Amino acid sequence: MKIAYLGPAGTFTEDALGEAIPDGGFEPLRLPTIHDAILAVERGEAERALVPIENSIEGSVRPTLDTLAFEAGAVTIVGEHDYRVRVHLIAREGTRVEDVEAVLSHPQPLAQCAGFLRERLAGVELRSVSSTAAAVRMVSESARPWAALGARAAAALYGCELLVEGVEDSDDNVTRFVWIAPQGTAPEGEGPWRTSLVFSEVGADHPGALVDCLGEFSARGINLTRIESRPLRQGLGRYMFFCDLEGREDDPAVSEAIAALRTKAASVRILGSYPVG
C-alpha cells in the first residue's frame, strides 16, 4: 500500500505513521504539503494519506480542513491515530543555546513551544518553513548558529544534536491524525465511532440559526465533540462549520439528525464515519 504524508523524512508525521503501522510493509510517498498528500489520494497516486487534523494545544490544522472542504470532494476519513508529540530544540554539534540566532520550524511546533521560546530564546528570530524535517535540514546546512524545533529522528538523519529535549509547553501535547482514503472505502475496526461533517449556508441570517442546526443533534442525544467555523471564501460573514460527533453515520439517531440538518443548511457533507483512535 502506498501512503502519502507530509515529508521529507524525519517529520512528526513520519514518526506517527511508524507508530500507527509498526510492522511497516507500506510504500511511503513523501510530499511537500498536507494539501498535496490529501490530493494524492483523490488523484489515485496513493491509496491512503495520513494527515494531522487537530492538536491538543494549537487546535485544528487548517490546511487539512480547507483541503477537505474546498478541493478533495472524492475522499473520506476512514480512521484516526493519536500521536504524543515530543518536540526538541536541535542544532549542529557545538552550537550553544545562548548563541542561537534563529529558530526554524513548521508553524505548529513554533506555536506549541511558544512559552519555551519566550523564556529561553527571547528576541531570537522565528522562521516558519514547510516541515520540521526541512527545518532541521536547513540548520544542518547553514554555517550560522541556527536551531530547529523537530523530532529526534530528524536530528539523527541530518547529523545534528539535541540542545534541549522536550521543549513543548504541555506534557499532554497530542496530535490527532486521520486516515484519508478514496470515497466509498469502508472503514476498518470496531467502535466507538466518530462522524465528521461540514455544513454551510444555514439560511437567512436570523438569531439562533446555528442553534437550530445543532439542536437536531442535541434533541436526539448526540454529543458533538468538536465544532469549528471557517470562512466560506464567499465574502465577509459567511462561514462553514466543521463538526465531530459521537456515533456512526448509519446509526438511526445520527442518520435522522443529519437528514434534518439538510433541511436547514444548503450544504452538508459527511467527511467520514470511522472508529475512534
C-alpha positions as CSV (number, residue, x, y, z in Angstrom):
1,M,0.0,0.0,0.0
2,K,1.3,3.5,-0.9
3,I,0.7,6.0,1.8
4,A,1.1,9.8,1.3
5,Y,2.1,12.2,4.0
6,L,3.9,15.4,4.8
7,G,7.6,14.9,4.0
8,P,10.5,14.8,3.9
9,A,11.9,12.0,6.0
10,G,12.1,12.8,9.7
11,T,8.9,14.7,10.2
12,F,6.5,14.1,13.2
13,T,4.0,12.7,10.6
14,E,6.5,10.0,9.7
15,D,7.0,9.2,13.3
16,A,3.2,9.0,13.8
17,L,3.0,6.7,10.7
18,G,5.6,4.4,12.1
19,E,3.8,4.3,15.4
20,A,0.4,3.6,13.7
21,I,1.9,0.8,11.4
22,P,4.8,-0.5,13.5
23,D,5.3,-3.5,11.2
24,G,5.9,-1.3,8.1
25,G,5.1,-3.0,4.8
26,F,3.9,0.2,3.1
27,E,5.4,2.3,0.4
28,P,6.0,5.9,1.6
29,L,5.0,8.9,-0.6
30,R,6.6,12.0,1.0
31,L,5.0,15.2,-0.3
32,P,5.8,18.9,0.4
33,T,2.4,19.8,1.9
34,I,-0.6,18.4,3.6
35,H,-2.7,19.6,0.7
36,D,-0.6,17.5,-1.7
37,A,-0.9,14.4,0.5
38,I,-4.7,14.6,0.5
39,L,-5.0,15.3,-3.2
40,A,-2.6,12.4,-4.0
41,V,-5.4,10.1,-2.7
42,E,-8.0,11.8,-4.8
43,R,-5.8,11.5,-7.9
44,G,-5.1,7.8,-7.3
45,E,-1.4,8.4,-6.7
46,A,-1.7,6.9,-3.2
47,E,-4.1,4.5,-1.5
48,R,-4.1,6.3,1.8
49,A,-2.8,9.5,3.4
50,L,-2.1,10.2,7.0
51,V,-2.6,13.9,7.9
52,P,-2.9,15.9,11.1
53,I,-6.3,17.4,11.8
54,E,-6.2,18.6,15.4
55,N,-3.6,19.3,18.1
56,S,-4.4,19.4,21.8
57,I,-2.6,22.7,22.3
58,E,-3.0,24.6,19.0
59,G,-6.4,23.4,17.8
60,S,-7.4,22.4,14.3
61,V,-4.9,22.1,11.4
62,R,-6.4,24.4,8.9
63,P,-4.7,23.1,5.7
64,T,-6.3,19.7,6.4
65,L,-9.8,21.2,7.0
66,D,-9.6,23.6,4.0
67,T,-8.4,20.9,1.6
68,L,-11.2,18.5,2.6
69,A,-13.8,21.3,2.4
70,F,-12.8,23.0,-0.8
71,E,-10.8,20.7,-3.0
72,A,-10.9,17.0,-2.1
73,G,-14.5,16.0,-2.6
74,A,-13.7,12.4,-3.6
75,V,-12.0,11.3,-0.4
76,T,-13.2,10.2,3.0
77,I,-11.8,9.8,6.5
78,V,-11.6,6.1,7.4
79,G,-9.7,6.2,10.7
80,E,-7.6,8.2,13.1
81,H,-4.5,7.9,15.2
82,D,-3.5,9.9,18.3
83,Y,0.2,10.7,18.5
84,R,2.0,12.0,21.6
85,V,4.3,14.8,20.4
86,R,7.8,15.4,21.8
87,V,9.5,18.5,20.3
88,H,13.2,19.0,20.7
89,L,15.5,22.0,20.1
90,I,18.0,20.8,17.5
91,A,21.2,22.3,16.2
92,R,24.6,21.5,14.7
93,E,27.1,20.0,17.0
94,G,28.9,22.6,19.1
95,T,26.1,25.2,19.0
96,R,25.1,26.7,22.4
97,V,21.6,27.8,23.2
98,E,22.8,31.3,24.0
99,D,24.3,31.6,20.6
100,V,21.2,30.7,18.6
101,E,20.3,33.5,16.1
102,A,17.1,32.0,14.6
103,V,14.7,29.1,15.3
104,L,13.2,27.3,12.3
105,S,10.2,25.0,12.3
106,H,6.7,24.3,10.9
107,P,4.2,26.8,12.3
108,Q,2.5,24.2,14.6
109,P,5.6,23.4,16.7
110,L,6.5,27.1,16.9
111,A,3.1,27.7,18.4
112,Q,3.3,24.6,20.6
113,C,6.6,25.7,22.1
114,A,5.8,29.4,22.4
115,G,6.4,29.5,26.1
116,F,9.8,27.9,25.9
117,L,10.8,30.3,23.1
118,R,9.8,33.3,25.1
119,E,11.6,32.2,28.2
120,R,14.8,30.7,26.8
121,L,15.2,32.4,23.4
122,A,13.5,35.8,23.8
123,G,14.2,38.1,20.9
124,V,15.5,35.3,18.6
125,E,14.1,35.3,15.1
126,L,11.4,32.7,14.5
127,R,11.1,31.4,10.9
128,S,8.2,29.2,9.5
129,V,9.2,26.6,7.0
130,S,7.3,23.7,5.2
131,S,8.1,21.0,7.8
132,T,10.1,20.2,10.9
133,A,12.4,17.9,8.9
134,A,13.1,20.7,6.4
135,A,13.9,23.0,9.3
136,V,16.5,20.5,10.7
137,R,18.0,20.0,7.2
138,M,18.3,23.8,6.8
139,V,20.0,24.1,10.2
140,S,22.5,21.3,9.3
141,E,23.4,23.0,6.0
142,S,23.8,26.5,7.4
143,A,27.0,28.0,8.8
144,R,25.0,30.3,11.0
145,P,24.1,29.3,14.6
146,W,20.5,28.4,13.9
147,A,18.3,25.9,15.7
148,A,15.2,23.9,14.7
149,L,12.2,22.5,16.5
150,G,11.8,19.0,15.4
151,A,11.8,15.2,16.0
152,R,14.6,13.2,17.4
153,A,14.7,11.1,14.1
154,A,15.4,14.3,12.1
155,A,18.3,15.2,14.3
156,A,19.9,11.7,13.7
157,L,19.0,11.9,10.0
158,Y,20.9,15.2,9.4
159,G,23.7,14.7,11.9
160,C,22.6,17.3,14.4
161,E,22.3,17.1,18.2
162,L,19.5,17.8,20.7
163,L,20.3,21.1,22.5
164,V,17.2,20.8,24.8
165,E,14.8,17.9,24.9
166,G,11.1,18.1,25.3
167,V,10.5,21.8,24.8
168,E,6.8,21.7,24.2
169,D,4.7,23.8,26.6
170,S,2.4,21.0,27.7
171,D,3.2,17.4,28.7
172,D,-0.1,16.5,27.1
173,N,0.8,17.5,23.6
174,V,-1.2,15.2,21.4
175,T,-1.9,15.5,17.6
176,R,-4.8,13.7,16.2
177,F,-4.1,12.3,12.7
178,V,-6.7,11.0,10.3
179,W,-6.5,8.4,7.6
180,I,-7.7,9.6,4.2
181,A,-8.9,7.1,1.6
182,P,-10.9,7.3,-1.7
183,Q,-14.6,8.0,-1.4
184,G,-16.5,4.7,-0.9
185,T,-13.7,3.0,1.1
186,A,-15.2,1.1,4.1
187,P,-13.5,2.0,7.4
188,E,-11.9,-0.9,9.3
189,G,-12.1,-1.6,13.0
190,E,-14.7,-1.5,15.8
191,G,-16.3,1.2,17.7
192,P,-16.8,3.5,19.4
193,W,-17.4,5.6,16.3
194,R,-17.0,9.2,15.3
195,T,-18.6,11.0,12.3
196,S,-17.1,14.2,10.9
197,L,-19.1,16.6,8.7
198,V,-19.1,20.1,7.4
199,F,-22.1,22.2,6.7
200,S,-22.7,25.8,5.5
201,E,-25.4,28.3,4.4
202,V,-27.8,27.9,7.3
203,G,-30.5,30.0,5.8
204,A,-31.4,33.7,6.1
205,D,-29.4,35.4,8.8
206,H,-31.5,35.3,12.0
207,P,-31.0,34.9,15.7
208,G,-30.4,31.2,16.6
209,A,-29.8,29.9,13.0
210,L,-26.8,27.9,14.1
211,V,-28.5,26.8,17.3
212,D,-31.4,25.5,15.2
213,C,-29.0,23.3,13.2
214,L,-27.1,22.0,16.2
215,G,-30.4,21.4,18.0
216,E,-31.1,18.5,15.6
217,F,-28.2,16.6,17.3
218,S,-28.9,17.6,20.9
219,A,-32.6,16.7,20.5
220,R,-31.6,13.2,19.7
221,G,-29.0,12.8,22.5
222,I,-26.0,13.0,20.1
223,N,-22.9,14.5,21.6
224,L,-20.8,16.9,19.5
225,T,-17.1,16.6,20.4
226,R,-15.8,19.4,18.3
227,I,-17.3,22.3,16.3
228,E,-15.3,25.0,14.4
229,S,-16.2,27.7,12.0
230,R,-14.1,28.6,8.9
231,P,-14.7,31.3,6.3
232,L,-16.7,30.1,3.3
233,R,-14.5,32.2,1.0
234,Q,-17.6,33.9,-0.4
235,G,-17.4,37.3,1.3
236,L,-17.4,38.5,4.9
237,G,-19.8,37.0,7.3
238,R,-20.3,33.7,5.5
239,Y,-19.0,30.6,7.3
240,M,-18.9,26.8,7.1
241,F,-19.0,24.7,10.3
242,F,-16.9,21.5,10.9
243,C,-18.4,19.1,13.5
244,D,-17.3,15.9,15.0
245,L,-20.0,13.8,16.7
246,E,-20.2,10.6,18.6
247,G,-21.8,7.8,16.6
248,R,-21.8,6.1,13.2
249,E,-23.3,7.7,10.1
250,D,-25.9,4.9,9.7
251,D,-26.9,4.9,13.4
252,P,-30.7,5.7,13.3
253,A,-30.4,8.8,15.5
254,V,-27.3,10.1,13.7
255,S,-28.9,9.5,10.3
256,E,-32.1,11.3,11.3
257,A,-30.2,14.2,12.7
258,I,-28.1,14.6,9.5
259,A,-31.3,14.4,7.4
260,A,-32.9,17.1,9.5
261,L,-29.7,19.2,9.2
262,R,-30.0,19.0,5.4
263,T,-33.4,20.8,5.7
264,K,-31.7,23.7,7.4
265,A,-28.3,24.0,5.7
266,A,-27.9,24.4,2.0
267,S,-24.7,22.3,2.0
268,V,-24.0,19.2,4.2
269,R,-21.1,16.9,3.5
270,I,-20.0,13.9,5.6
271,L,-16.2,13.8,5.7
272,G,-16.1,10.3,7.2
273,S,-17.6,7.9,9.7
274,Y,-14.9,5.9,11.4
275,P,-13.6,4.2,14.6
276,V,-12.2,6.4,17.3
277,G,-8.5,6.2,17.6
